[in-house]
């Protein structure tokens, strides 16, 4: 490879490290503040009231992750690819906006049609929590759209500021209850809808700046007249990508939250609150890892567009090693003082099993490794096959959790989480090791890789 290409790849790798570190700090602060939201709520509310808040949060988080994150990932990948190739991002933004608005409208209609079962079966007849949940999901649609745009255009300082504002706004509500300014479950729940709404005040500046400077982008690489018109980013193409990511997000939320909802349905809100607290060991690092995902997908997409396979694999390797070190520290902390730490954090309403806490800590390391391999699959255009891996593991987790092979529901949820994570990681690693199909390979124009592909094509034609 020419030396210039190697310098560009090295600079790109360093840029990824700086962006990931910056955003990790921001999301780390966000995770801590979000943790305070639940810690304060747990101390201020009764077991049943707190359990209902956790069910509301889990429900909202499942919906926004399944419905809103696909467009976030679509924007993050496609905008970064546009910038790497020097093409306009306007069409990408229009297509993504069309998908996001359509998703929001469909959700609102379905939520209104299913109001009675949602309100009565999931939220124990609490109409206030129902309206807070519906409004929060709609507001998060705009928030996640902005996140995807900011990530793809490498505006990660504003991204970090947005999510910090969101967590501060959310935690202000239970804090107001704790100091006596407000009172009751409704005041705590309002933080869930206020967070995405108030965080959007920073976004217009990022959109105006990017579109204002778009004309200074480098010219698009020259392409031959034989390039098929399907290479243009269309609504159908964006919809296929978002649809596959939808299945991935649905499967992820099933693995993380189906156990909590099943326990709520069979045992009650108090037990669901206990399961929620145990799995916070997994949820908090997952939220922190979104910083790495936000940096990793555009980074890998750029490397893939340039044909830098060696740097592509090095980025995956470094990320997985960092995850292993982090998970090891969390598992050690849970082994030494896990039950006591959980009671300090969430009060003495529950007694925590040390083995369950350690298993969840190990599981988060395995799952985050799988999530890293998933970002590699998205960047390489293997999104459909990755979605099949996720879907199969989610189905296996639900079957394991429902069938009473193990008497304890909590044990089934905890063991199922680790098992599903291990299976998912193995499947995605197998996919990662598969050679790319010719249509999946993207190389920089004029590079050595492009010449090799042209020679290989000429040999096949001859």
C-alpha positions in Angstrom: 0.0 0.0 0.0 1.3 3.5 -0.7 2.9 5.3 2.2 0.3 8.1 2.0 -2.5 5.5 2.5 -0.7 4.2 5.6 -0.4 7.7 7.1 -4.1 8.3 6.5 -4.9 5.0 8.2 -2.7 5.8 11.2 -4.3 9.2 11.5 -7.7 7.7 11.3 -6.9 5.2 14.0 -5.6 8.0 16.3 -8.7 10.0 15.6 -10.9 7.1 16.5 -9.0 6.7 19.8 -9.5 10.4 20.7 -13.2 10.3 19.7 -13.8 7.2 21.7 -12.0 8.5 24.7 -13.9 11.8 24.6 -17.3 10.3 24.2 -16.5 7.6 26.8 -16.0 10.3 29.4 -19.3 11.9 28.4 -21.2 8.7 28.4 -19.5 7.7 31.7 -20.8 10.8 33.3 -24.2 10.1 31.7 -24.3 6.6 33.1 -23.4 7.8 36.6 -26.1 10.4 36.6 -28.7 7.9 35.2 -27.6 5.5 38.0 -28.4 8.3 40.5 -31.9 8.6 39.0 -32.7 5.1 39.9 -30.8 5.1 43.2 -32.7 8.2 44.4 -36.0 6.9 43.1 -35.4 3.6 44.9 -34.9 5.4 48.2 -37.8 7.8 47.8 -40.6 5.5 46.5 -42.2 2.3 47.9 -41.2 -1.1 46.5 -44.3 -1.2 44.3 -44.0 2.4 43.1 -40.3 1.9 42.3 -41.1 -1.3 40.5 -43.6 0.5 38.3 -41.1 3.2 37.5 -38.6 0.5 36.4 -41.2 -1.2 34.3 -42.0 2.1 32.6 -38.3 2.8 32.0 -37.7 -0.7 30.7 -40.7 -0.4 28.4 -39.7 3.0 27.0 -36.1 1.9 26.6 -37.1 -1.3 24.7 -39.3 0.7 22.4 -36.8 3.5 21.6 -33.9 1.0 21.2 -36.0 -1.1 18.8 -37.7 1.7 16.9 -35.2 4.7 17.1 -31.7 3.2 17.1 -32.0 1.6 13.6 -32.2 5.1 12.1 -29.4 6.3 14.5 -27.2 3.4 13.2 -28.3 4.1 9.6 -27.3 7.8 9.9 -24.0 7.0 11.7 -22.9 4.6 9.0 -24.1 6.3 5.9 -23.2 9.9 6.8 -19.6 8.7 7.7 -19.5 6.9 4.4 -20.7 10.0 2.5 -18.0 12.1 4.1 -15.3 9.5 3.5 -16.3 9.4 -0.2 -16.8 13.1 -0.5 -20.5 12.8 -1.4 -23.5 14.9 -0.3 -25.2 13.9 3.0 -28.5 15.7 2.1 -30.1 12.7 0.5 -29.1 10.5 3.4 -30.6 12.9 5.9 -33.9 13.1 4.0 -34.2 9.4 3.7 -33.5 8.8 7.3 -35.9 11.6 8.3 -38.7 10.0 6.2 -38.1 6.6 7.9 -38.0 8.2 11.4 -41.2 10.2 11.0 -43.0 7.2 9.6 -41.9 5.1 12.5 -43.1 7.7 15.0 -46.5 8.0 13.4 -47.0 4.2 13.3 -46.0 3.9 16.9 -48.4 6.6 18.1 -51.3 5.1 16.3 -50.6 1.6 17.7 -50.0 2.9 21.2 -53.4 4.7 21.1 -55.2 1.6 19.7 -53.6 -0.6 22.4 -54.0 1.9 25.3 -56.2 -0.3 27.5 -53.9 -3.4 27.5 -50.8 -1.4 27.9 -52.2 0.8 30.7 -53.9 -2.0 32.5 -51.6 -5.0 32.1 -48.2 -3.4 31.9 -48.7 -0.2 34.1 -51.3 -1.5 36.5 -53.9 0.9 35.4 -51.8 4.1 35.8 -52.9 6.4 33.0 -50.3 9.1 33.9 -47.5 6.6 33.4 -49.0 5.6 30.1 -49.0 9.2 28.7 -45.5 9.8 30.0 -44.3 6.7 28.2 -45.9 7.5 24.9 -44.7 11.1 24.9 -41.2 10.0 25.9 -40.9 7.5 23.0 -41.9 10.2 20.5 -39.4 12.7 22.0 -36.6 10.1 21.9 -37.2 9.7 18.2 -35.8 13.2 17.6 -33.1 12.6 20.1 -31.8 9.5 18.4 -32.0 11.0 15.0 -29.7 13.8 16.2 -27.4 11.3 17.8 -26.9 9.4 14.5 -26.3 12.6 12.6 -23.8 13.8 15.1 -21.9 10.5 15.3 -21.7 10.1 11.5 -20.4 13.6 11.0 -17.9 13.2 13.9 -19.5 15.9 16.0 -18.9 13.9 19.2 -18.4 16.9 21.6 -21.9 18.1 20.9 -23.1 14.5 21.1 -21.6 14.1 24.5 -23.1 17.4 25.6 -26.5 16.3 24.4 -26.6 13.1 26.4 -25.2 14.7 29.5 -28.0 17.3 29.3 -30.5 14.5 28.9 -29.3 12.6 32.0 -29.1 15.8 34.1 -32.7 16.7 33.2 -33.9 13.2 34.0 -32.2 13.0 37.4 -33.4 16.5 38.4 -36.9 15.2 39.0 -36.2 12.5 41.7 -33.7 14.9 43.2 -36.6 17.5 43.5 -38.6 14.8 45.4 -35.7 14.0 47.7 -35.2 17.6 48.7 -38.9 18.2 49.2 -39.6 20.5 46.2 -41.9 17.8 44.6 -43.4 14.6 45.8 -44.7 11.3 44.5 -44.2 8.8 41.7 -45.5 11.1 39.0 -42.8 13.7 39.7 -40.1 11.0 39.4 -41.6 9.6 36.2 -41.8 13.0 34.5 -38.0 13.0 34.3 -38.2 10.2 31.7 -40.0 12.4 29.2 -38.3 15.7 30.1 -34.8 14.3 29.4 -35.0 13.9 25.6 -37.0 17.0 25.2 -34.6 19.3 27.0 -31.5 17.7 25.5 -32.5 18.8 22.0 -31.7 22.4 22.6 -28.0 21.8 21.5 -28.9 20.1 18.2 -29.9 22.8 15.8 -26.4 24.4 16.0 -24.8 21.1 14.8 -27.2 20.7 11.8 -26.7 24.3 10.7 -23.0 24.1 10.9 -22.7 20.8 9.0 -25.1 21.8 6.2 -23.5 25.3 6.1 -20.1 23.8 5.4 -21.2 21.0 3.2 -20.1 22.8 0.0 -16.5 22.6 1.2 -16.5 18.8 1.1 -14.0 17.2 -1.3 -15.3 16.1 -4.6 -16.7 12.6 -4.9 -14.3 10.0 -6.2 -14.6 9.4 -9.9 -16.7 6.4 -10.9 -17.1 4.7 -14.2 -20.3 4.9 -16.1 -20.8 1.2 -15.5 -21.7 1.8 -11.8 -25.3 0.6 -11.3 -27.8 3.2 -10.3 -28.7 1.1 -7.3 -25.6 2.5 -5.6 -27.5 5.7 -5.0 -28.9 5.9 -1.4 -32.6 5.3 -1.7 -35.5 4.9 0.7 -35.7 1.2 -0.1 -32.0 0.7 0.6 -32.2 2.7 3.8 -35.3 0.8 4.8 -33.6 -2.6 4.3 -30.7 -1.5 6.5 -33.0 0.0 9.2 -35.2 -3.1 9.1 -32.3 -5.4 9.8 -31.0 -3.2 12.6 -34.6 -3.2 13.9 -34.4 -7.0 14.3 -31.0 -6.6 16.0 -32.2 -4.0 18.5 -35.4 -6.0 19.2 -33.3 -9.1 19.9 -30.9 -7.1 22.1 -33.7 -5.6 24.2 -35.3 -9.1 24.5 -32.1 -10.5 26.0 -31.7 -7.6 28.4 -35.3 -6.9 29.4 -37.7 -9.8 28.6 -36.8 -11.4 31.9 -37.8 -8.3 33.8 -41.1 -8.1 32.0 -41.9 -11.8 32.5 -41.1 -11.6 36.2 -43.4 -8.5 36.4 -46.2 -10.5 34.8 -45.9 -13.6 36.9 -44.6 -12.5 40.3 -45.3 -8.7 40.5 -43.7 -5.3 40.4 -41.6 -5.7 43.5 -39.8 -8.8 42.1 -39.4 -7.1 38.7 -37.7 -4.2 40.5 -35.3 -6.7 42.1 -34.4 -8.3 38.7 -34.0 -4.8 37.2 -31.5 -3.8 39.9 -29.5 -7.0 39.3 -29.4 -6.4 35.6 -28.3 -2.8 36.1 -24.8 -4.3 36.3 -25.2 -5.1 32.7 -27.3 -2.1 31.6 -25.0 0.6 32.9 -21.9 -0.7 31.0 -24.1 -1.2 27.9 -25.0 2.5 28.0 -21.4 3.3 28.5 -20.4 1.1 25.6 -22.7 3.1 23.3 -19.9 5.7 23.3 -17.6 3.1 21.8 -20.3 2.0 19.4 -20.9 5.6 18.3 -17.2 6.1 17.5 -16.6 2.5 16.2 -19.2 2.3 13.5 -18.2 5.4 11.6 -14.5 4.6 12.1 -14.9 1.1 10.7 -17.0 2.3 7.9 -14.3 4.8 6.9 -11.6 2.1 7.1 -13.8 -0.2 5.0 -14.4 2.5 2.4 -10.6 2.9 2.1 -9.8 -0.8 2.1 -7.8 -0.7 5.3 -8.5 -4.2 6.4 -5.5 -4.5 8.7 -6.5 -1.4 10.7 -10.1 -2.5 10.6 -9.2 -5.8 12.4 -6.8 -4.0 14.8 -9.6 -1.7 15.9 -11.8 -4.7 16.7 -9.0 -6.4 18.6 -8.1 -3.4 20.8 -11.8 -2.8 21.6 -12.4 -6.5 22.7 -9.3 -6.5 24.8 -10.4 -3.3 26.6 -13.8 -4.9 27.2 -12.2 -8.0 28.7 -10.2 -5.9 31.2 -13.3 -3.9 32.2 -15.5 -6.9 32.7 -12.8 -8.6 34.8 -12.7 -5.6 37.1 -16.5 -5.5 37.5 -16.6 -9.3 38.1 -13.9 -8.9 40.8 -15.8 -6.1 42.5 -19.1 -8.2 42.5 -17.2 -11.2 43.9 -15.6 -9.2 46.8 -18.5 -6.8 47.8 -21.3 -7.2 45.3 -24.3 -7.7 47.7 -23.2 -4.8 49.9 -22.6 -2.5 47.0 -26.1 -3.2 45.6 -27.7 -2.5 49.0 -25.8 0.8 49.3 -26.9 1.8 45.9 -30.5 0.6 46.0 -31.4 0.4 49.7 -32.0 -2.6 51.9 -35.3 -3.6 50.4 -33.7 -6.6 48.7 -31.0 -9.2 49.5 -28.7 -9.9 46.5 -27.1 -13.2 45.7 -23.3 -12.9 45.1 -23.2 -15.7 42.4 -25.9 -14.0 40.3 -24.0 -10.7 40.4 -20.8 -12.3 39.3 -22.5 -14.2 36.4 -24.1 -10.9 35.2 -20.7 -9.2 35.3 -19.1 -11.9 33.2 -22.0 -11.8 30.9 -21.7 -8.1 30.1 -18.1 -8.7 29.0 -19.2 -11.4 26.6 -22.1 -9.4 25.3 -20.1 -6.3 24.7 -17.6 -8.3 22.7 -20.5 -9.6 20.6 -21.7 -6.0 20.2 -18.3 -5.0 18.9 -18.3 -7.8 16.3 -21.8 -6.6 15.3 -20.5 -3.1 14.6 -17.9 -4.8 12.3 -20.7 -6.6 10.5 -22.7 -3.4 10.0 -19.7 -1.6 8.6 -18.9 -4.5 6.2 -22.5 -4.6 4.9 -23.3 -7.9 6.7 -26.3 -6.5 8.5 -28.8 -9.1 7.4 -26.7 -12.1 8.5 -25.9 -10.3 11.8 -29.7 -9.8 12.4 -30.3 -13.6 12.0 -27.6 -14.3 14.7 -29.3 -11.9 17.1 -32.8 -13.1 16.4 -31.9 -16.8 17.0 -30.2 -16.0 20.3 -33.2 -13.9 21.5 -35.6 -16.7 20.8 -33.3 -19.2 22.6 -33.2 -16.8 25.7 -37.0 -16.5 25.8 -37.6 -20.2 25.5 -35.0 -20.9 28.3 -36.6 -18.2 30.5 -40.2 -19.4 30.1 -39.6 -23.2 30.5 -39.2 -23.9 34.2 -36.1 -26.1 33.9 -34.6 -24.2 36.9 -37.2 -23.4 39.6 -35.9 -19.9 40.4 -37.1 -17.3 37.9 -34.2 -15.0 38.8 -31.7 -17.7 38.2 -33.2 -18.5 34.9 -33.0 -14.9 33.8 -29.3 -14.5 35.0 -28.1 -17.8 33.5 -30.1 -17.2 30.3 -28.4 -13.8 29.9 -24.9 -15.3 30.1 -25.8 -18.2 27.8 -27.5 -16.0 25.2 -24.5 -13.6 25.2 -22.0 -16.5 24.8 -23.9 -18.0 21.9 -24.3 -14.6 20.2 -20.6 -13.8 20.5 -19.7 -17.2 19.0 -22.0 -16.7 16.0 -20.9 -13.2 15.3 -17.2 -14.2 15.6 -17.9 -16.9 13.0 -19.5 -14.3 10.8 -16.5 -12.0 11.4 -14.1 -14.7 10.2 -16.0 -15.3 7.0 -14.5 -13.8 3.8 -16.4 -10.9 2.4 -18.4 -11.5 -0.8 -17.1 -9.4 -3.7 -20.1 -7.0 -3.5 -19.3 -6.4 0.2 -15.7 -5.3 -0.4 -15.2 -1.5 -0.6 -11.7 -0.2 -1.5 -10.3 3.2 -2.1 -10.2 4.3 -5.7 -6.6 4.0 -7.1 -5.4 1.9 -4.2 -3.4 -1.4 -4.5 -6.5 -3.3 -3.3 -8.6 -1.9 -6.2 -5.8 -2.9 -8.7 -5.8 -6.5 -7.2 -9.6 -6.7 -7.5 -9.4 -5.5 -11.1 -6.7 -8.1 -12.0 -8.7 -10.8 -10.3 -11.8 -9.9 -12.2 -9.8 -9.9 -15.5 -8.5 -13.3 -14.7 -12.0 -14.6 -14.0 -13.3 -13.0 -17.3 -10.4 -14.5 -19.2 
